[in-house]
Amino acid sequence: MTLTDNLAILESSLSELKAERDKSPIQNDLYEAVDYWCSLGQRAVARDTRVNYPARAGGELQLLEKLRDMLHAKREKDCVRYKSLLERAEEFLREIACIPLPTDGHLGVLRVIRSYFDYLFNEYGFTVADEQPTEMRLVSGEVTIELGWSSQSSLSFTLSKTEERHFWIEDVLYRYGDERYRSIPQAIQLSTESEVEEWFRFISSVLRQHGEELLRDNPGAFDQLAEAQAQRDAEYVVMMNEKYGVK
């Protein structure tokens, strides 16, 4: 059967599984699992490139085996009753596991990161610690940079040292007296490849201009950035109080 056929079979079982979910913990677990599998399948059919399908399906196949073992230990009739459904679910998940990841990432974000941040690899010794369809995590010594597609600017770029404290692009701008920190929006629109490219071109240019001592983890660089973040946060609180009349 095709992925779409198997999805239709799983979806047709949901109403009955939902009606019986309160009868036992295992039946509730089974309903929640099938409900999630259907959601995952819908994203696969819609060609949602944000999802790491092989990784998701691998984890769900492990869950499926646990459900089989739990049903077998519970009652023989339950094991027989759901045998066909779980067989169909296994075939379905194995189909999803074969969906290839887009080489360039969602809306080309990985291609853009590789292109605009190549200097991080060539000049500062960063390596890829993790890569998903929407994001890439880079590490050099104790410094970590996370770059990725998001609807929030704070989630599209984070900078940290030993994961103790996270900094955003406006913190870097503020630290070096760059007034552009005032214009960074909280919500960003990255719905096309050109918007993705424009945003990360900007992030790259800021790091190139101001990031030398942070990227090299010079002594005291992150302490000064933390002080700048605290000052910027305090400035923001004052601005909001003035705007909304809080005294």
N, C-alpha and C positions, 0 to 999 in steps of 0.2 A: 504494500500500500504506500501511497505517497504521504508526505508530511501533512498535507492538507486533509487527506482522508483520516489519518490517525488523530489529527486535531479535532475533527468533527466527532469522532467516536468518544474521545475524552470529554469534550464539551457536553455531549448528550448524557453523560453519566453524572454530571455535576448536581442536577436537581435532586436525584435520589440520594447521592452521597451527602448532600447538605441536609436533607430531611432526617438522615440517620446519624448525623455527626455527634449528637448528644447522647447516643446510646452507650458509647464507650470511648476511652481515650484513643484507642487505635483507630476507630472509625473517624474520629475528629482529625487525627493526624493524616489519615488517608484522604479525607476531603480537602484539607489544606494543601496537601502535596499536589493533588490533581488540579486544584484551582490554580496553583502557581505554575504547573506545567502548561496549562492552557494559556496563561498569560505569556509565558516564555514562547510558546508556539505562535501566538498571535504576533509577537514582535518579529519572530523569524519569518513568518509569511509576509509581513509588511516590509521585510528587508531593512529592519532597523539596524544600522551599522554601529550603534553605540555599545552593543552587547558582545562580550567575549563568549560566544556560544559553546565552543569546546570546553572551556573551563566551567561554565554554568552546568552544562549537561553532565560533565564528569561528576560534579558534586551531587547532582540529582540522581544519578544512577546508583551512587553509594546509598543515598536515602532510600531508593526503591528496594534495594536488597535488604535494608534494615526493616522496612515495612513487611516484606515477604517473611522474614524470620519471625517478626512479632505476630503476624497472622497465623503462621504455622504453629507457634507455641500456644496461641489462644484457643482456637477451636478448629477442628478439621473442616467443618462446613464453611467457615469464613474463608479459610485458605482456598477451598475449591471455588467458592462464590466469586472471589475477586481475582482468581487465577488468570482468566482471559483478559481482564482489564489491565492487570499489571504486565502481562505479556505485550499487550498493545502499547502500553506506556513505555516499556523498555525499547521497543522498536522505534517509537517516536523520539525518545531521547537520544538514541544512537544516530538517528538521522540528523538531529540538531547538532550533535557533537561533530558531524562532518562538515558543517557550514564553515567555509574558510573565512579567516579574518581579512578585512581590507588592508592591504599593505600600507596604504597611506593614512589609515585611520578614518574615523568619522569626519566627514567634510574635509578630508585631507589634513587633519590637524597634526598627525605624526610626520607627514612630509614637511609641513611648514616648520615644525619644531626642529627637525633635522637640518633644514636649510638655514633658518635664521639664527639658530643657536649653535652652529657648527664650531664657533670659536670657543665654546665651553669645553668641547672635547679637545680641540687642537691646542689651545693656549692655557687652559686651566686644569686639564687632566680629569674632567668629569667623565663618568661612565654611566651607562644605562643600568639602573638597578631594577626597574620594573617597567613594563610597557603594556598598556591596554588600548583598546580601540579609541578611547577618548583622552588618554593621558600618558605622560611619560615622567618617570621619577629618575632624576640624575643625582649622582653622589660623587663627591671628591673629598676624601678624608672625613671630617665631621660635618661638612656642609652638604645640605640636601636642597635641591630645587625640584618643585613639582609644577609641571606645566600641563594644562589640559583644557579641553572644551568644557564650557560651563555657561550657565546663564548669570552667574555671579562673578564679579571681578576677583573677589577674594579667594575663589575656588579655582580660578584659571591660572594663578601664579602664587606660590608660597615659597618662602625662603626660610631655612631654619638651620640651626647648628645643634647637633646631637638630639634633634627633635624636642628640645626643651621649650622653645618658644617660636611661634610662627610669625613671620613678617610678610607684609604685602607690598605691592608696587608703590602705593602711596607713602609707605614708611620710608622706602628708599629715596623717593623724591624729596620728602620732607627733611630727611637727614642731611641731604646735600643742598638744601635751600632752593630747590627747584619748585617754583610756584604751581607747576602742573599738578601737584598733589591735590589741589583744590578741585580739579575738574574730573577726577577719576570717579565714574559712576559705580554704584553698588550693583545695579543690574546692567548686564551687557547683552547685546544682540549678536549672536553668532549663529545665524541660520543659513549662511551661504559660505562657500569656500573663500570668496573674496573678503567677507567680513572676518573670517578666521585669520586670514593672512594679514589683514590690516591691523588687527588687534595684537597679534604676536610680533609683528614687525615693530610696533610701538614698544612692547615689553622688552624686546631684544635691544632696541636702541637705548633704552633707559639703563639696562644692565651694562651695556658697552660704555656708556658715558659715565656712570656713577659707581659701577660695581667692582672695580679693581680690588680694593682692599677687602671687600666682603668675600669675593670669589676666591681670593688667595688666603682667606682666613687670617688676615694680619692681626697681631695682638691688639686687643681692645676694640676691634672693628664692630663686633656684634654687641658689645656692651654699649657702645655709642649709639648703635641702631636701636637698642632697647630703650635707651633714654629718649631718643627721638620719638619712638612710638608712644611712650608714656606722655610726652609733651603734646603730641598730636591728638591723642585721646582726650587730654585735658582741654585742649583748644576746642575740640569738637563739642564737649559737654557745655562749655561756656557759650558757644555759638547756638546750640539748641535751646539753652535756657533763655538766651536773649530773644531768640526767634519766637518762642512760645510763651514768653512772659513769666518764666519761672524765676523766683528770687530766692 
